């Protein structure tokens, strides 16, 4: 007598109908994946535009920077180098946000829409083990994004002479997110076993 093999069709027949229907709802995540990919593309375009503007400011092809990102007028006019630096920080912020959207799309895709066999052959950067690793990476990226935003806002505030203590809320937030991530995802060290 041959051993019974469990083909996907045989397994599907054994599952209750409600479980099969619930299994199909994973395809709803296609909307999340596609919208994240669209968001990533948009952020890459915005970041590339910021980079082109930075080069144009530096080469003095564009007029000097008169307004900052939040439409705050600069006291005097920013030098071409300063204007280029602010635009490059903005570009870095947008590019990293785009990569975050891209990673999120890949993570949702690999967790909900692919088979185990497909992901075994996927490149290392496309593999997301579980929701916890996706959340951990996203929290780490948010901390980095806040750090970049802090540097940009600090530079803008120094240019305008409008530096107040409230700006300290950003590094406090970064520290809180970093500590929260560390506490939430702290893995116990694995001790070597003696043979």
C-alpha positions in Angstrom: 0.0 0.0 0.0 1.4 3.4 -1.0 1.8 6.1 1.6 -0.9 8.8 1.3 0.5 12.0 -0.2 -1.0 15.4 0.7 -1.3 17.4 -2.5 -2.5 21.0 -2.2 -5.9 19.9 -3.8 -6.3 17.1 -1.2 -5.5 19.5 1.6 -8.0 22.1 0.3 -10.7 19.4 0.3 -10.1 18.5 3.9 -10.3 22.2 5.1 -13.7 23.5 6.2 -15.3 25.8 3.6 -15.0 28.9 6.0 -11.3 28.3 6.3 -10.9 28.2 2.5 -12.9 31.4 2.2 -10.8 33.1 4.9 -7.6 31.9 3.1 -8.7 33.7 0.0 -8.9 37.0 1.9 -5.1 37.2 1.8 -5.5 38.5 -1.7 -6.8 41.7 -0.3 -3.2 42.6 0.6 -2.6 43.1 -3.1 -4.1 46.6 -2.6 -1.6 47.3 0.1 1.3 46.1 -2.0 0.3 48.1 -5.0 -0.3 51.3 -3.1 3.0 50.9 -1.3 4.8 50.5 -4.6 3.0 53.6 -5.9 4.1 55.5 -2.8 7.7 54.3 -3.2 7.8 55.4 -6.8 6.4 58.8 -5.9 8.9 59.3 -3.1 11.8 58.3 -5.4 10.6 60.9 -8.0 10.3 63.6 -5.3 13.8 62.7 -4.0 15.3 62.8 -7.5 13.7 66.2 -8.0 15.2 67.4 -4.8 18.6 66.2 -5.9 18.3 68.0 -9.3 17.3 71.2 -7.4 20.2 70.9 -5.1 22.6 70.7 -8.0 20.9 73.7 -9.6 21.1 75.7 -6.4 24.8 74.8 -6.0 25.6 75.8 -9.6 23.5 78.9 -9.1 21.3 78.0 -12.0 18.2 78.4 -9.8 17.5 81.6 -7.8 18.9 81.4 -4.2 16.7 79.6 -1.7 14.2 82.1 -0.3 11.8 79.8 1.4 12.5 76.7 3.4 10.6 73.5 3.2 7.8 74.7 5.5 7.5 78.1 3.7 9.4 79.9 6.4 11.3 82.9 4.9 15.0 82.8 5.5 16.6 85.9 7.2 18.6 87.1 4.3 19.2 84.6 1.5 20.8 81.2 1.9 24.1 80.7 0.2 24.1 78.2 -2.8 26.0 75.6 -0.7 23.5 75.9 2.2 20.5 75.7 -0.2 22.0 72.6 -1.8 22.7 71.0 1.6 19.0 71.6 2.6 17.8 70.1 -0.7 20.0 67.1 -0.4 18.8 66.4 3.2 15.3 66.6 1.8 16.2 64.2 -1.0 17.7 61.8 1.5 14.6 61.9 3.6 12.4 61.3 0.6 14.6 58.5 -0.8 14.6 56.7 2.5 10.9 57.0 2.8 10.6 55.5 -0.7 12.8 52.6 0.4 10.6 52.1 3.5 7.5 51.9 1.3 9.3 49.4 -1.0 10.4 47.2 1.9 6.9 47.3 3.3 5.5 46.2 -0.1 8.0 43.4 -0.4 7.3 42.3 3.2 3.6 42.1 2.7 4.0 40.4 -0.6 6.3 37.7 0.8 4.2 37.1 3.9 0.8 36.9 2.3 1.1 36.3 -1.4 3.9 33.9 -2.1 4.5 30.3 -1.4 7.3 29.0 0.8 9.0 27.5 -2.2 9.1 30.8 -4.1 10.5 32.7 -1.1 13.2 30.0 -0.6 14.6 31.0 -4.0 14.2 34.8 -3.5 17.2 37.1 -2.9 18.1 37.7 0.8 16.8 41.4 0.7 13.4 40.2 -0.4 12.9 37.7 2.5 10.8 38.8 5.5 10.5 36.0 8.1 7.4 37.2 9.9 5.3 40.3 10.9 7.6 41.0 13.9 10.7 41.3 11.7 8.8 43.6 9.4 7.6 45.8 12.3 11.1 45.9 13.8 12.7 47.0 10.5 10.0 49.7 10.0 10.5 51.0 13.5 14.2 51.3 13.0 13.7 53.1 9.7 11.3 55.5 11.4 14.0 56.4 13.9 16.5 57.1 11.1 13.9 59.2 9.2 13.3 61.2 12.3 17.0 61.7 12.8 17.3 63.0 9.2 14.3 65.3 9.7 15.8 66.6 12.9 19.1 67.6 11.2 17.1 69.3 8.4 14.8 71.2 10.8 17.7 72.1 13.0 19.6 73.6 10.0 16.5 75.5 8.9 15.9 76.9 12.4 19.5 78.0 12.7 19.2 79.8 9.3 16.1 81.6 10.4 17.3 82.3 13.9 14.1 80.7 15.2 15.7 78.1 17.4 13.5 77.2 20.4 13.5 74.4 23.0 10.5 72.7 21.4 12.9 71.2 18.8 14.1 68.9 21.5 10.9 66.9 21.1 12.3 65.3 17.9 15.5 63.7 19.5 13.4 62.7 22.5 11.0 60.9 20.1 13.9 59.2 18.4 15.2 58.0 21.7 11.8 56.7 22.8 11.3 54.8 19.5 14.9 53.3 19.7 14.3 52.2 23.3 10.9 50.9 22.5 12.2 48.9 19.6 15.0 47.6 21.7 12.6 46.5 24.5 10.0 45.0 22.1 12.4 43.0 20.0 15.2 42.2 22.4 16.1 38.6 21.7 17.7 36.5 24.4 21.3 35.7 23.6 21.9 32.2 22.5 24.4 30.4 24.6 26.8 28.0 22.9 26.0 24.3 23.7 28.8 22.0 24.7 29.2 18.9 22.7 
